[in-house]
Amino acid sequence: MDQELWRRARRHEDFRERGLDVGQGERLLAIFAALAMYATVADALAAGSPGSLETLHATPLHAVAQAVVSKKLLSFRA
């Protein structure tokens, strides 16, 4: 994810300053990335880009998040 190692160290420091465990912070970041990706693809399809909106909506957000973070289990609690 990080091409420059100082970015990871700085991000981890920011998580700690906010009272988040590094693992929790990384998962939260992945969830936001998955939500952003899902919304972006949905908007593109709605605007007429090739693809099937039904197929997109049939794909659970959990599967999108799993693909982003390569984890078998990822829970999102609102």
C-alpha positions, 0 to 999 in steps of 0.5 A: 500500500505504501510506496514510501515507508515514512508514510506508514510510520506517520499514519501509524503515529496518527492512529496512536495519537487518536487512541486507535490501535494500529490494526484497528486504524488500518481496518477502518481505513480499509473500510472507508476505502471499500465504501469509496470504491463501491460508491465510485463504481456505483456512480460510474455504472449509473452514469452509463459506464459498461457493466451491470448495476444488478451485478454490482448490487448483488456483490456484498460490501463485505466481499468488496472490503475483503478484496481490499484488505485480503482478510477472511473476516472483516466486521463493520459496526455502525 
